[in-house]
Amino acid sequence: MDTGRGPDELVGTLVAGRYRLDARIGSGALGIVYRARHVLIGRELAIKVLAFDRPGSDVYRPWFLREARAANRVNHPNVAEIYDYGETDDGLVYLVMELLVGERLSDRIAAGAMGTRQSLEIVEQVASALGRAHQLGVVHRDVKPDHVFLLRRGDQSDFVKLIDFGLAHVAWERRLGPPGAVLGTPEYIAPEQARGEEPGPAADLYSLGVVLFEMLTGRLPFLLEDAADLAEAHRSQPPPDPRLLRPGLDEGAAALTLRLLEKDPARRFRDAPHLAEACRGILARHQSDGGPVARGVDSQPAHPPPRSPRGLSGPWPRPSSAGWRRPRTRPEAARRRSPEAWRRSGPVSPSSPASTGSSSCSRPGRRTSG
């Protein structure tokens, strides 16, 4: 597919006769995101177009359109809304989404470990979104901080929007990847995904457990560089107890995290709604006793996390007087493997374009997204 125009040349053009692209606000390996406006009703939107000028873009067209169908079917307050999608006469594939103003969870974590109450409130909302998706036969398969968007909604400062269903498994659609392909992000992948098995809802819960671990401790459970080593760690190595990295961490939050990180899917929560209920139970218990979790002032890590090798999970900086901080960005090509990019042994095709996330956020600083 070749429209004959570069990404920046699309600014100012009209898509499908009604969406004017006003500014480019983000990009990934699969998609380029624009702030747009519906010219008939004046509504601001975000439009993501398939990165037609990049190698393999035609291969990813079905994945790109699957994102629209999956997110649109879920239709949940904590899932970014898809308004429209299609393909223009000159071959431009596009998704029209709500415009989100806020920040990615990954940017919040980059500032350091988060409070227990804040972390559980975010997990509860993500679990609510996943519960609805799973009920409808949609497994996200790539839950990670980059795909959790935080915005202000009324009096709520951390209202969650789960974004980027580009790798979703959709029960009523045919498989897009080759049999045995490992899809997702190595740092957050579930053991069964790492084995090349078809992931079920429990795989999303495991990935969410990794996210919770990272929120509570400021680091990943496995600090490894190679994708194959990370897959093996998720398959066979027990995660560290988060209380060893954060002394004084609430026991209930630590136990919930470790339950999500069980290797056996049957030992995790029965489903996402039960996880959400467990989060609410911990929050309610601490709210009633007025303890530090309820006040949002519970303990922080007493020391910086171990340094990791440069690569997928690092580098990690030295602590400063203001407290240790994780770098705001990690090597983009290592943060996510695209649909055919790696199996148990590593990359399937080193020349394949690696997806860095196709959600509609600009970088750096305050995000504007769809």
Sequence and secondary structure as in RCSB ss.txt:
>XXXX:A:sequence
MDTGRGPDELVGTLVAGRYRLDARIGSGALGIVYRARHVLIGRELAIKVLAFDRPGSDVYRPWFLREARAANRVN
HPNVAEIYDYGETDDGLVYLVMELLVGERLSDRIAAGAMGTRQSLEIVEQVASALGRAHQLGVVHRDVKPDHVFL
LRRGDQSDFVKLIDFGLAHVAWERRLGPPGAVLGTPEYIAPEQARGEEPGPAADLYSLGVVLFEMLTGRLPFLLE
DAADLAEAHRSQPPPDPRLLRPGLDEGAAALTLRLLEKDPARRFRDAPHLAEACRGILARHQSDGGPVARGVDSQ
PAHPPPRSPRGLSGPWPRPSSAGWRRPRTRPEAARRRSPEAWRRSGPVSPSSPASTGSSSCSRPGRRTSG
>XXXX:A:secstr
   S  TGGGTT EETTTEEEEEEEEE SSEEEEEEEETTT  EEEEEEE TTSTTTTTTHHHHHHHHHHHHHH 
 TTB  EEEEEE TTS EEEEE  EEEEEHHHHHHT    HHHHHHHHHHHHHHHHHHHHTTEE S  SGGGEEE
EEETTEEEEEEE   TT EETTS   S TT EEE GGG  HHHHTT    HHHHHHHHHHHHHHHHHSS S   S
SHHHHHHHHHH     HHHHSTT  HHHHHHHHHHT SSGGGS SSHHHHHHHHHHHHHHHHHHT HHHHT    
 SS      SSTT       TT     S   HHHH EEEEEEETTEES TTS      S B SSSSEEE 
